[in-house]
Amino acid sequence: MKYRTLGRTGFDVSEISFGAWAIGGSWGETDDAESLAALNRSLDLGINFIDTADVYGDGRSERLIAKLRKERPDVTFYVATKAGRRLSPHNADGYNKTNLTAFIERSLKNLEVEALDVVQLHCPPTEVYYRPEVFAALDDLVQAGKIRNYGVSVEKVEEALKAIEYPNVKTVQIIFNMLRLRPAGLFFQEAQRRNIGVLARVPLASGLLTGKLRADSHFAADDHRLFNRHGESFDRGETFSGVDYAQGLEAVEAIRPLVPTGASMAQFALRWILMFDAVTCAIPGAKRPEQAEQNAAAADLPALTQAQMQAVEQIYNTYAYNEVHHRW
């Protein structure tokens, strides 16, 4: 495993990290014992950064990570969680010091730690980024010793660019994959200039970029890939990266010939992300140990060629640009 420094946090984190949404819920059936096995296997492979949120399984994901820490006291790893999506209604006014403090206290309890390594605002309404008092509240929580670093998880490039104007925002989590290229423009340029840690989420476009999904693939009733294709429950961009499912399948078939011998399409997709120096790490999910192994192996693939990179960009322009580029 290779490591990159997460912006100004000082944390050296694995290029392939662990996204813990799936072990919490909204991705079909999960088994806690198997989830813990996947987490343990990730540590064995050198993965030392886990991304979670307080709403993943209503705290289930955070509590599993607390169990992992008890099982592996000898291993140093970092945890980034998120706060804000517990609000109901989820609106800008809810992002106040009282609510944020309560969310942080709950995550501290779930994770069984005295201070959180990284806290990210969890895809708040755009208006929140234009309220300095929200970031002042996070500064106060740092001063109180509740959190060590904070950042944001965003839906839009606009939000990312606004967030990093605040001097103590150290990380930005954003959807970035072969079907969502816009962050690689102005945002990556500004992130590097300001030394911002960039976490690439939804790196496999909700499974599309594994190359295993088909037109007749079945998704469980509690899987967001069934119930959120048009943004019925949260931002549409979180499901298949906002790309129409059928169109996404066509893009995958165009990508398939580019995958090198001996690699899976998922590994190719992850290695593509790591070609961008502005990215600190990709955070694919894993519900089973073998998935963690496959994800980690992506970091060992050789660098992609210029021809492969150009071909991916052309596929994006053909199958996704008109649908997603202007929206996120």
N, C-alpha and C positions, 0 to 999 in steps of 0.2 A: 504494500500500500504506500502511496505517496501522500504528502501533506502540503497544505498551503495555509498561510497565515490568514485568519479571519479578520481582515481589516485592522482596526485599532484595538481590538479586544486582546491581542497578544496570544490568542489560542491558535495553536497549530492543529488543524483539523484534517481528517482524511478526505481525499478528493471525492471518494464515494462514501456517502454517509447514510444514515438510516432514517427514513421517513416513517413516523409512527402513527399516521392516520389510520391505516388499514387494520392495525392490531387493536384499535379502539372501537371502530365500527364504520358503518356506511359503505362497506366493501364486501358485503355478504358475510357468511358465517366465519367466525374466528374461534380459536381454541387457545386459552391463556397459556397452557403448557407448551403448545407449539410456538406461540408467539415468543415466550421466554427462551425457547430453544433457538429461535431465529436471532434474537437479541444476543444471546451468548455466543452463537457462531459468528456474528458480526464482530464482536470484540476479539474473538480468536483470530480473525482475519485482519485485524488492525484498524477496523472502523472505530472511531473514537468520538463521533458527533451524532447526536440523536435529536431529531426535530419532532416536537409533539405540540399539543394544544390542550387547554383545559376542557374543551368541548368534545375531544375525541373520545367517544364512549362515555361522555359525562364524567371524565376524570379517569376512566379505566386505563387509558394509555399511560398517563402519568403514574398511576399506581403500579403498573407493570414495570416501569422503569425504576421505581423505588425498590421493587423486589430484586431487579437485576443488580442494583448497587449493593444490596445486602449479600447477594450471592457472589459478587466479584469485587470485594473490597480492595483487592490488590491492583485493579485496573483503573487508570485515570481516563475518564471520558467526560465529555461536555454535553449539556442538555439545553436546548433552546425550546421554550414553550411560548404560548401565545395567549393573549387576553383580549376580551371585548365581545366575542360572539355569544357569550352567555346573556347578553342584553336582550330583553324582549319588552318593547320593540327594539330592534337594532338600529339606533339612530345616533346622530352626532352628539346630542345632548347627554347621552348616557356615558360618553367618554369623559368622565370627570374624576377628580382625585378620590372621592369617596368610593365610587364603583371600582376604579382601577386598583385601589388598595385592597378592597375585599377580594377581587379576583387573584391578586398576587398572594394574599394570605392563604387562599384555598389551594393554589398551586404549590406553595411551600409545604402545606400539610400533605397533599397528595404525593409529592416527590420526596418528602421527609428530609428536607435540607433546610439550612439556615438562611441561605441566599441563593437566588436563581442565577445561573450563569448568563443566560440571555433571555430577555422577555421581548416579544414582538407584538405590536398592535396587530390584531387579527383581521385584516382586510376591512378596516372601518370605512364608513362613508367618506367620499372625497372631501367633504367639508372639514373633517377632523384635521386634515393636514394643514389647514389654514387657521388653526386655533393654537397659538403658542402655549396657552395655558395647559393643554394636554401634555405637551412635552415637558413643561415645567413640573407637572405632577410626577412624571417619570424621573426627572432629576431629583425630586424630593425623595422618591423611593430608593434611588441610588444612595443618596446621603444618609438615609435611614438604615442602610445595610441590607435591605430586602432583595435588591437586585444588583448584579455586578455590571451588566451592560444592557443596553436596549436598542431595539431596531423596529422595523416595520415589515409586515407581510402585505403586499399590495396586489391589486388587480391590474392597475394601469401604469404605464410608463410615466404619465403625468404625475401620478401620486408619488412614485419613486423619486422623481426629480425634485418635487416639492419637499419631501421628507428629508432628503439629505442636505437641505439648506439649514436644518437645525443642527447645531454643532456637536451635540452628543448622540445623534443617531449614528450607530456604528455598523449596522447590518441592514440589508434589504433582501427580503425573500420575494422572488418574482417567478412567474411561469415563464420558462425558457426551454424550448425543445425544437426539434426540426420542423414543427408545425407552428411555432411562435417565435419568429426571429426579431421582432421589433426591438426588444431590449438591447440587442447587440449594436445598436446605433448610438444615439446621443447618451442614453443612460449609462452604458458600459464605459464610455469615454469619461463621463463625469464621476462615476463610481471610482474609477482608477485614480483620477485626479485628486479625489478627496479621501482616498484609502478606505473605501467602504467594503465590508465583507458582503459578497453576493452569494445567496443561496438559491440554486436553480431548482424550483419545485415543479411537480407534474412533469418530470423529465421524460416519461414514457407516454405522455398524452393519455393518461388513464388506461394504459394497456394497449392502445392502438399501435404504439411503436415497438411492441413485442413481436408484432407480425403474426400473432396467434389468434386474433379475433376474426370472426367471419360475419357475413350479413345475418346469419341465423344464430349467432352466439346468444346464449341465454344468460340473463343477469337476474340475481335474486331480488326479491321485492325491496329489501333494505339496502340495495346497492345503488349508489347515486348515478351509476351509468345507465340505470333504467329510469329513475324518477327525476333526474335533473338535466336531461338532455337539452331542454329549452330554458333552463334557469328557473325552474318551478320552485326550488327550495333555497338556492343561493346562486351566486354569479355563474352564468352559463359557461364562462371561460374556464371554470374549474373542472368541467366534464368534457373529456376529449379535446381539451384546450379551446373549446368553443367552435371547433370545426364540425360541420355536419358529418354524421357517422358514415354515411355512404361515401361521401367525398373523401373522408379520412381513409377509408379502406382503399380507395383508388390511389391515394398518395402513397400508402404503404407498399402497394404493388410496384409503384415506380421506384421506391427506395430499395426494394428487395435485391435487385441485381448489384447494388453498390456494396452490400455486406460482404466483408472478406471471408474467405474460407476459414473455417474453424471458429468463427465468432457467431453469436446469435444477433438478431436484429436489435434486441434490447441492449446488448453490449455495445454494438455499433452506435446506437443512439446516445448512450451515456458517454462513450469516448468522444463523440462529436461535441458534446457540451464542454468537455474538458479541453478542447482545442482553443477555447476563449480564455485568455489570461485574466480577464476581469472576473471570471467565475471562481469562487473559492471552492465550492463543492456542489455536486449533484446529490439530491436526496430522494432516491427511489424508495418505495415501500417494499416490505417483505413480511409475509405471514408465516413462512416456513424456512428452515435452515438452508435448504437447497436454493431458494430464491436469493437469500443473502449471499451465498457463495457465487452465484451467477452474477449478481450485481458487482461484487467486489472485484471479480476477475476483469471487469471492463477497464479498470485502471491500468491493467498490464498490456492492453492492446497497443500496437505501435501507432504513432501519430498518423492521422488521416492525410491523404495527399491533397494538393490544391485542387486536383480534378474532382475528387470526391466532395470536397467542400463546395465547389461551384455547382456540382450536380444537385446537391441537397438544396442549395439556394434556388435553383431553377425549379425544382419540384415544389418548393414552398410558394414561389411566385405563381406557379400554375394552379395549384390545388387549394391553397390556403390564404394567400395574400388578400384577395378581394373580400374575403369573409371576415378575417380577424385583424388585419393590420391596423385599420383605422379605429377599431373598437377598444383595443387594449394597449 
